[in-house]
Amino acid sequence: MLTSYFDNYARDYDYYKGGAWCYEDGCLYRGLISLHEATGEARWLEHLTRLVDGQIGSDGALAGYRIDEFNIDNVLPGRALIYLHRVTGDRRYLDAARPLGLQLQHHPRTKAGPYWHKLRYPHQIWLDGLYMALPFKLELANALSATDMASDAVDQFATALDLTFDKASGLYRHGYDEARLQAWADERTGLSPAHWARSIGWLAMAFVDIIDNLPHGQDRDDLAIRLAALNAQLRTCATTDHRWLQVIDHPEIAGNYPESSATAMFAYSLQKAERLGLGTDAELGRKALHALVEHELYGDADGRVHLNNICCVAGLGPFQGIYRDGSVAYYLTEDLRADDIKGVAPLMMAYAEERRHQAAAKPAHASVPGMERIGSDR
């Protein structure tokens, strides 16, 4: 059962970077939040509280966090602090989130307005970073009733969409270099050369989570139009078995493969978009979720379930002695890691959306079709 897989995963989870505050742990927190919201089951909130509390010191400081690193990734787990403050009323969670808000007040920006991806990636916007920072900024703004903060988040997102959009494909490129200094950046557009599926997955999740935090009005409507256009392109890129390839728009390339984290991200975002009244592609999202169960979940000899074919990490520019040039060939060289949280967490989120749909359509005691058992021979 997926529920058992997720419960065991969270129970046995080791902090991704030894306990230091990081986006990978924040991904898990998003999964647990989604499951708690969808089911109301205490176990998900208990896992979330235990893990988050383990990263908050007695003085309220976040473990290993340094504001002067200006690492946009480190903002994502702050959403768990906002959520825990909302459901528990405990002020210490909101206080722990304030340094992340302070980081965003001073985080370096491109001349166009959006944040640099990181201090060590100057002048660059990555799709990953839009998900890492901007939904948190909106949620913090809503918690503090800070309308200027919320408006800035929306403006940054809209500008970043303009800068990373590739008109020829109707998709978005992983990175944009305003300074045109990076070898991966096109001299004319500043864009990286290929369409990495997970980067677009981060973007799709940013879309639905940002829109979810906006009131009805022009900003929401404008983003809904852009999201509908993206989802139309996702439909054309889906494989016949309802998944998405590592390099999403190049099925003819040898070695290209269905990648599980991106598939799970789209399974989540497509379902949530329809739940928010923003489209009619939830069925494709549910098919993608079931495709992951059918093709990528398997049980080992000890009966533990694993999720396969997750790209461990991919980026742009120099890293650990190599230069990541953003090409199709580069993305196909990155290692795969079973059960990496960047795949498991969006699978949790996609499953939570399925549960919401099921609860709305059937009696609360009914099970989700096709999700009860996972064979041990896959």
C-alpha positions in Angstrom: 0.0 0.0 0.0 1.2 3.5 -0.8 0.1 4.6 2.7 2.4 2.1 4.3 5.3 3.0 2.0 4.9 6.7 2.9 4.5 6.0 6.6 7.6 3.7 6.7 9.6 6.2 4.7 8.8 9.1 7.0 9.3 6.9 10.1 12.8 5.8 9.0 13.8 9.1 7.3 17.3 10.4 7.9 17.8 14.1 7.4 19.1 14.6 3.9 22.1 16.6 4.9 22.8 15.4 8.4 20.2 17.6 10.0 21.1 20.9 8.3 18.2 22.9 7.1 17.8 22.1 3.4 15.3 21.9 0.5 15.4 18.1 0.3 13.9 17.8 3.8 11.5 20.5 2.8 10.3 18.3 0.0 9.3 15.6 2.5 7.6 18.2 4.6 5.5 19.3 1.6 4.5 15.6 1.1 3.5 15.2 4.7 1.5 18.4 4.7 -0.4 17.3 1.6 -1.2 13.9 3.1 -2.3 15.6 6.4 -4.5 18.0 4.5 -6.0 15.3 2.3 -6.7 12.7 5.0 -6.7 14.4 8.4 -4.7 11.5 9.7 -2.6 12.4 12.8 0.3 10.2 11.7 1.3 12.7 9.0 1.3 15.7 11.3 3.2 13.7 13.9 5.9 12.8 11.4 6.1 16.5 10.3 6.2 17.9 13.8 8.9 15.4 14.9 11.2 16.1 12.0 10.7 19.9 12.0 11.2 20.2 15.7 14.4 18.2 15.3 15.8 21.1 13.2 14.8 24.0 15.6 17.3 24.7 18.3 16.4 25.7 21.9 17.1 29.3 20.8 14.7 29.0 17.9 17.5 28.9 15.3 17.3 26.6 12.3 20.0 23.9 12.3 22.9 24.8 10.0 21.1 27.7 8.4 23.1 30.8 7.5 21.3 33.7 6.0 24.5 35.1 4.3 24.7 32.0 2.1 21.7 33.4 0.2 20.8 29.9 -0.9 17.2 30.0 -2.4 16.8 26.3 -1.8 16.9 26.7 2.0 13.6 28.7 1.9 11.4 25.8 0.8 11.2 24.0 4.2 10.0 27.2 5.7 6.6 26.4 4.4 6.4 23.6 7.0 6.9 26.3 9.7 4.0 28.3 8.3 1.8 25.3 8.2 2.7 24.1 11.7 2.0 27.6 13.0 -1.4 27.6 11.3 -2.5 24.2 12.6 -1.0 24.4 16.1 -1.1 28.1 16.9 2.4 27.7 18.3 4.2 31.1 17.8 7.7 29.6 17.8 7.1 28.2 14.3 6.3 31.6 12.9 9.3 33.1 14.7 11.6 30.4 13.3 10.4 31.3 9.8 11.2 35.0 10.1 15.0 34.6 9.2 13.9 33.1 5.9 11.7 36.1 5.3 14.6 38.3 6.2 16.8 36.4 3.7 14.3 37.2 1.0 14.3 40.9 1.9 18.0 41.0 1.1 18.5 38.1 -1.4 20.3 39.3 -4.5 18.1 40.0 -7.5 18.5 40.2 -11.2 18.0 43.6 -12.8 14.7 42.4 -14.0 13.5 41.7 -10.5 13.5 37.9 -9.7 16.0 36.5 -7.2 19.3 35.0 -8.1 19.1 31.3 -7.8 22.0 31.4 -5.3 24.8 33.7 -4.3 27.2 31.3 -6.1 25.0 31.4 -9.2 24.9 35.1 -9.8 22.5 36.8 -12.2 20.8 33.4 -12.8 17.2 32.4 -12.6 16.5 28.6 -12.4 13.0 27.2 -12.5 13.8 25.2 -9.3 14.2 28.4 -7.4 10.8 29.7 -8.3 9.3 26.8 -6.4 11.8 27.0 -3.5 11.1 30.7 -2.7 7.9 32.2 -4.0 5.1 30.0 -2.5 6.8 30.4 0.9 6.9 34.2 0.3 3.2 34.2 -0.4 2.3 32.1 2.6 4.4 34.2 4.9 2.9 37.3 3.4 -0.6 35.9 4.1 0.4 35.0 7.6 1.7 38.5 8.3 -1.0 40.3 6.2 1.9 41.8 4.2 0.3 42.8 0.9 3.5 44.3 -0.6 5.4 41.1 0.0 2.6 39.1 -1.7 2.6 41.5 -4.7 6.4 41.2 -5.1 6.2 37.4 -5.1 3.6 37.5 -7.9 5.6 40.1 -9.9 8.8 38.0 -9.6 7.0 34.9 -10.8 5.4 36.6 -13.8 8.7 38.1 -14.8 10.6 34.9 -14.5 8.0 33.2 -16.6 8.6 35.8 -19.4 12.4 35.3 -19.1 12.5 31.5 -19.1 9.8 30.8 -21.7 10.8 29.2 -25.0 8.3 30.3 -27.7 9.3 27.6 -30.2 8.4 24.7 -27.9 5.8 26.4 -25.6 7.9 25.1 -22.6 10.2 26.7 -20.1 14.0 26.3 -20.0 15.8 25.2 -16.8 17.9 28.3 -16.5 18.3 32.0 -17.6 21.5 34.0 -17.3 20.8 37.7 -17.3 24.6 38.5 -17.6 25.1 36.0 -20.5 28.3 34.9 -18.7 27.7 31.2 -18.5 28.8 28.9 -21.2 25.4 27.2 -21.1 23.6 30.5 -21.8 22.5 31.4 -25.3 24.1 34.7 -26.3 20.8 36.1 -27.5 18.3 34.8 -25.1 20.4 33.9 -22.0 18.5 30.5 -21.8 20.0 27.1 -21.2 19.7 24.8 -24.2 17.4 21.9 -23.2 14.1 21.2 -21.4 14.8 19.1 -18.3 11.5 17.6 -17.1 12.0 18.0 -13.4 12.8 21.7 -13.7 9.4 22.1 -15.5 8.0 19.9 -12.7 9.2 22.4 -10.1 7.6 25.2 -12.2 4.3 23.4 -12.5 4.1 22.9 -8.8 5.0 26.5 -8.2 2.2 27.5 -10.5 -0.5 25.6 -8.6 0.8 26.5 -5.1 1.2 30.2 -5.9 -2.3 30.3 -7.5 -3.7 28.5 -4.4 -2.5 31.4 -2.3 -3.9 34.2 -4.4 -7.4 35.7 -4.1 -9.6 35.7 -7.2 -8.6 38.6 -9.4 -6.4 39.6 -12.3 -3.1 38.1 -11.0 -4.8 34.7 -10.5 -6.5 34.9 -13.9 -3.3 35.8 -15.7 -1.3 32.9 -14.1 -4.2 30.5 -14.8 -3.9 31.3 -18.6 -0.2 30.6 -18.5 -0.7 27.4 -16.6 -3.3 26.2 -19.1 -0.9 26.7 -21.9 1.8 24.8 -20.1 -0.5 21.9 -19.3 -1.5 21.8 -23.0 2.2 21.2 -23.8 2.5 18.6 -21.1 -0.3 16.6 -22.7 1.6 16.5 -26.0 4.9 15.4 -24.2 3.4 12.6 -22.2 4.5 9.1 -23.1 1.9 6.5 -24.2 1.9 5.1 -20.7 1.3 8.5 -19.1 4.8 9.4 -17.9 7.3 12.1 -18.9 10.9 11.7 -20.1 14.0 13.1 -18.4 14.5 15.4 -21.4 10.8 16.0 -21.9 10.6 16.8 -25.6 13.1 14.5 -27.2 11.7 11.0 -27.3 13.9 10.1 -30.3 17.1 10.4 -28.3 18.7 7.1 -27.4 18.9 6.7 -23.6 16.1 9.1 -22.8 13.9 7.5 -20.1 10.7 8.1 -18.2 11.8 9.9 -15.0 9.8 9.4 -11.8 10.2 12.7 -10.0 9.0 14.8 -12.9 6.1 12.3 -13.6 5.1 12.6 -9.9 5.3 16.4 -10.0 3.0 16.6 -13.0 0.7 14.0 -11.5 0.3 16.4 -8.6 0.1 19.7 -10.4 -2.4 18.5 -13.1 -4.7 17.1 -10.4 -4.4 20.2 -8.2 -5.0 22.5 -11.1 -8.3 20.9 -11.8 -9.2 21.0 -8.1 -8.6 24.7 -8.1 -10.8 25.2 -11.2 -7.9 25.8 -13.5 -8.2 23.0 -16.1 -9.5 19.6 -17.0 -6.3 17.5 -16.9 -6.7 15.8 -13.6 -7.4 12.4 -15.2 -4.0 12.6 -16.9 -2.5 13.3 -13.5 -4.2 10.3 -12.0 -3.1 8.1 -14.9 0.5 9.3 -14.3 0.2 8.4 -10.6 -1.1 4.9 -11.5 1.7 4.5 -14.1 4.3 5.1 -11.4 2.7 2.5 -9.2 2.6 0.1 -12.1 6.1 0.7 -13.6 8.3 2.1 -10.9 7.3 0.8 -7.5 8.6 -2.6 -6.5 9.1 -4.6 -3.3 12.4 -6.1 -2.3 13.2 -9.4 -0.7 12.5 -8.0 2.7 9.1 -6.7 1.6 10.1 -3.0 1.6 8.8 -0.9 -1.3 11.0 1.3 -3.4 10.4 4.0 -6.0 12.7 3.7 -9.1 14.2 5.9 -11.8 14.6 9.2 -9.9 17.2 11.5 -11.2 19.3 12.3 -8.1 20.3 15.9 -9.1 20.9 18.1 -12.1 22.0 21.6 -12.4 23.9 24.2 -14.5 27.5 25.3 -14.5 30.5 24.0 -12.5 29.9 21.4 -9.8 32.2 18.8 -8.3 34.8 19.0 -11.1 32.4 18.9 -14.0 30.7 21.6 -16.1 27.0 21.0 -16.5 26.2 22.5 -19.8 22.5 22.0 -19.8 22.5 20.0 -23.0 20.3 17.0 -23.8 23.3 14.7 -23.5 24.3 16.2 -20.1 20.9 15.5 -18.5 21.1 11.9 -19.6 24.4 11.4 -17.7 23.1 12.2 -14.2 22.8 9.3 -11.7 19.5 7.7 -10.7 18.7 7.0 -7.1 15.8 4.9 -5.8 13.7 6.5 -3.1 15.3 9.9 -3.4 13.0 12.3 -1.6 12.7 14.5 -4.8 10.6 11.7 -6.2 8.9 10.3 -3.1 7.6 13.7 -1.9 5.8 14.6 -5.1 4.4 11.0 -5.2 3.0 11.7 -1.7 1.5 15.0 -3.0 0.0 13.3 -6.1 -1.5 10.5 -4.0 -2.9 13.1 -1.6 -4.7 14.8 -4.6 -6.1 11.4 -5.6 -7.4 11.0 -2.1 -9.0 14.4 -2.2 -10.7 13.5 -5.4 -11.8 10.1 -4.1 -13.2 11.7 -0.9 -15.2 14.2 -3.0 -16.6 11.5 -5.3 -17.2 8.6 -2.9 -18.0 7.8 0.7 -15.0 8.5 3.0 -14.4 4.8 3.8 -13.9 3.8 0.2 -10.4 2.9 -0.9 -8.5 4.5 -3.9 -8.8 2.1 -6.9 -5.6 0.5 -7.8 -3.7 1.8 -4.8 -4.4 -1.0 -2.3 -1.5 -3.3 -3.1 1.9 -3.0 -4.7 3.2 -6.3 -6.1 6.5 -7.6 -4.7 7.7 -8.8 -8.2 8.1 -5.4 -9.8 
